[in-house]
Amino acid sequence: MDFLTTQEIATKWNITSRRVSKLCKEGRIIGAELKGNTWLIPITAEKPTELKRGPKKIVK
C-alpha cells in the first residue's frame, strides 16, 4: 500500500497540513498511521465530510 504525507494530502484536498493532522488525530481518516511524528495516509483515503456546526443559539 502506498502512503502520502500530511503535506501531500493537504495539497490534494486543498486544505492545510495542520487540518489534515487534526483529522488524523481525531481518527477521521481511515487507514492513517502515525510513524514517529509523521502521519502516513493511504493514497486511496477520502477526505472526510466536514461536521457543520449549527447557528449559534442566543441565551437570554
N, C-alpha and C positions, 0 to 999 in steps of 0.2 A: 504494500500500500504506500502511495506517495503522500507526502505531507507538505504543507506550506506554513510559513511563519505568520505571526500576527500582522506584521507589516505587509506581507504579500496578500493576505486575506483582506486587510483594510483597503488596499488599492482595488482589489477585485470587487468588493462590496460597496466601495465609495463611502466608508466611514473611517473614523480614527483608529489607530492601532490600540489606543487606550480602551476604546469601547469594545474592541474585539477581545482584549484581555479580560475585561469585566464580564463579558458574555461567557467566556471560557470558565472563569472562576465561579460563576453562578450555575454552571452546568447546562447552559442553554445551547451549546454547540456540541452535537453528538459526535463522539469519537475523538474529541480534543484530549491531548495528553500533555502533561507538564513534565518536561525533561530538564532538570536543573532549574533554571529560571526562565526557560523558553517554552512557550506553548507551541505544540505541533498540532496542526489541524488538517484533517484529511482533505484532499483536493475535492472530493465529492460532497463535502459538507455544504449544507444550505444555510443561508442567512436566516436566523430566527425572526419570527414576526415580532414587531415591537409591541410591548404592552402599553396601551394608551391609558393615561390617567384621565379620569373624567373631569368635568369642570369643577372648579373649587367651590366648596359649599361655604356660604356666608353664615357664620354663627352669630346670632343676635343675643 
